[in-house]
Each structure stands twice: as structure tokens, then as C-alpha cells.
Amino acid sequence: MFSKQAKAPKGPARIEPLPMSMAPTPEAPRKAPPKVASLISPDITIEGGITGDGELQIDGVVRGDVRVGRLTIGETGHIEGSVYAEAVEVRGRIVGAITAKQVRLYGTSYIDGDITHEQLAMETGAFFQGRSLKFQRPAAPPQQQASTPPPQPAPALAKPVG
């Protein structure tokens, strides 16, 4: 019923600073949401290779090479092909070669193929048939003496055509 209207002050307008709790803050850089592993479920079979940079969990069957950043093979997972990744954890089956910096074979795993690795861990009960090959880090080039000229490649010999 009653309303009270504020009268505008006479003279120059004065701007009051906002309290710190109300002051706008510069937006902090937003963090990317955590990446979720892609999943191939137990009822899926893929005929062909898989390539990517992310994380992959396989609970189904893949018939082809797998090249990803991080790979987890579940107990029902099966790969028939080569595996290339930064890290591999296996609870299922792989028939083919594995090349990874870190490889972990759990007690339920079955591997039939060579494993090339920097680190390899195996639990009791894991089946592994193949060779364990340690990554060979490239050796630093030997320091050459200033007085010794660098070796020159041998000239290629031409073969007659015909």
C-alpha cells in the first residue's frame, strides 16, 4: 500500500567500491574434465585394428592390432593381434606381441606372444608363452676425439640392370 521512493542525491555521483566478497574475480583456467576410458563390452567383437591416444578397456573381442595410450584387458577380454601402448594391464587373453613401457599380467591373464617392455610385472597364475624383451634405450653417441675425423659411409656400388 505504501511505497517509499528514494530521492536521487544532488551533486556529483559517488561510486562506492565493492566489498572483496562481491568483487568479480578473473576466471581461472578451466581444467579439462578427467578422461574416461573407452569400453568394448563383453558382447562386442571388433574385426580390425583400433588406434587412438586415450585409454581403452577391452572386455570383448578384438581381432586386429591395438595401438592406444593405455590399455586394460578385462577377464573376458581377448585380443588376436599386436598391442602397442604406454601401459598395458592384462586380466584376459592376448594372442600376439605386446610392446609397452609398462606391462602388468594379473593371475587370470593368458599371453601367447613376445613382450617388449621397460617394466614387466607378473602375478602368480599368469600364463605367458613367448619372449620377454627389454627395451634397449638408445646409447648416447660416443664422444669423438677432435683429431679423429668422423667415419665416412662407404660408396654404394651400382648393380647392372637386367
N, C-alpha and C positions, 0 to 999 in steps of 0.2 A: 503494500500500500504506500508506504513512504519510500522515497528514493532520495538519496543524497548524491549530488553530483559534485565532483571535485573541480575546483576552480583552477585554471592554468595559472602558474606563478607568473608574476610580472617580472620583466627584466631578462637577461641572458639565461639560456638553459644551462643547467649544470648536469654533467654526466658522472654518475657515481660508478666506481669500479665494482665489478662483480666479485663476490667472495670467491676464494680459491676453489671451494667445492662446486661452484657453479660455472667456473671459467671453462671455456672449451679447451679440450686437450687435443694436441695433434694426434692424428691416427697413427698408431704403431703399425709397423708392417705386419700384415696378417700372415699367420703360419698356415702352411698348406695342411689340409686335413691328412691324418695318417693314411698311408696307402694300405688298402685291404688286398689280401691275396686273392687272385682269381682261382676259381674252383672248378675242377672237372669231376662231377659227381660219379658215384659208382655205376649208375645206369647209362653212362655216356661212353661211346667208343669213337675215337678220332682216327681216321685214316689219313696220315700226312703229318708233316712237321709242324712244330709250334715255335715261334720266335717272338721274343719280347725282352724288355728291360726290367720288368717288375717281378713280383713274387707269384708263384704258381703252386697250387696244391692239386695233386692228381690222386683221385680215389677211383677213377675209372680206368679205361684202357687207351693208350696212345700207341699207334703203330707208325712210327716215324721219329725223326730226330727232334730233340727238345733243347732249345737254346734260350735260357732266361737268366734273370739276375739271381734269384733264389728259388730253389725247388724243394718241395716236400712231397714225398710219395707216401700216401696213407697205406694201411694194411691191405686194403682192397685194390690199391693202385698197381698198375702194370704198364711198363714201357718196353716196347720192342724197337730199339733204335739207340743211337748215341745220345748222351746227355752232356751239355756244356753249361756250366753255371758258376757263379761265385761261391755259392754254398749249396750243398745237397744233403738232405736228411731222408733216409730210406727206411720205411717200415714194410714196404711191399716188395714187388719184383722188378728187376731191370735185367733185360737180356740185351746187352750191348755195352759199349765202352762209356766210362764216366770220366769227364775232365772237369775238375773243380779245385778251387783253392782249399776249401774245407769240405770233407765228406764224413758223414756220421751214419753208420749202419747199426740199426737197432736190432734187437734179438729176433724179430719176426722177418727181417729182410732176407732177400734171395737175390744175389748178384751173380750173373754169368757173363763176365767180360772184364777187361782191364780197367783199372782205376788209376788215373794220373792225378796227383794231388800235391798240396803242400802239407796239409794236415789230414790224417785219417784216424778215425776212432771207430772201434767195433765193440758191440756188446756181445756177451756170451750168447750163443744160439744163432748168431748171424751166419748165413751161408754165403761164402764168397769163393768163386772159382774163376781164376784169372791171375793177372799180374798186378802187383802194386808198384806203380812207377812214381817216384818222387819228382816233382817239378825241378828242373835244373835252372836255377837262376843264371841269367847270362853273366859270365865273368867279366870283370872290368878289363878293358883292353890293357895289355902290358905297357908300362911306361917305356918308351923308346929312348935310346940314347940320342943326344943331339948329333953325335958324329956318325951314327948309323942311318943311312938313307932308308926310307920306307920301302918295303918289298914291292916290286912291280909285277903286275899279272903277266903270265906267260902269253905270248901272241897266239891267237886262235889259228888253227890250220884249216884251210879251205878243203872241202871234200868235193871230188868231181861228181857232177850230177849225171845220172844215167845208169 
